Amino acid sequence: MTQPFATYVTGTDEYRLDVVTDPEPDNPQAVIYFTAADVDVATGQAEQMLAAVNGPDDRYGELYVHDGDDTAVYCDTIHLPA
């Protein structure tokens, strides 16, 4: 699955976290853009951001990385159980 993804940051990878709080993942509660050195660091940052978002205790985050061609490539699903 690819989605539009624009970046203006150079020198690091840009990531997008779609915060999902209902059964429909295509309607995220929030979309957070951030930079990280690599996917391991991005996953750690995404877990912290997901925990900080207001919403139900049971949350998911869909993590994407910018591929250089204005599209998002799926990386991982992060789950914070209730």
Buried (B, 14 or more C-beta within 10 A) or exposed (E): EEBEBEBEEEEBBBBBBBBBBEEEEEEBBBEBBBBBEEBEBBBEBBBEBBEEBEBEEEBBBBBBBBEEEEBBBEBBEBEBEE
